[in-house]
Amino acid sequence: MTNEEMLAKLKIMTGTTDTEVLSVYLDLAKSIVIQKAYPFDAGVIVTVPAKYELVTIEIACYLYNKRGAEGQTSHNENGINRGYESASVPSSMLKRIIPLGKVPGEEVQDENSGT
């Protein structure tokens, strides 16, 4: 899925058309997914594997919707209660990403590039 397609889905999910802001959240979500999927080579891998594209969009949407309430663990106002699973991305979203380990000396195969 191209970056533009991911942004289009994110616009639908968030109900906003601010491409600049959504691009920042999408880049942040990509970084989080890559760090989780490739904990030992996160600086080397730069593209999100196709199987994690949708969870990347979900994470970007979550971060966008949580904007202004970062780090909040509970909130009660006029009978409305809000709480967050964690200060960053909920572990329930990250559980869908399987970290890739590697044998020392072997290169990680990036499934998007075929190398």
Secondary structure, DSSP 4 states (H G I P E B T S, - for coil): --HHHHHHHHHHHHT---HHHHHHHHHHHHHHHHHHH-TTTTTT--S--GGGHHHHHHHHHHHHHTTT-TT---EEETTEEE--SSSSS-HHHHTTSPP----TTPPPP-TTTT-
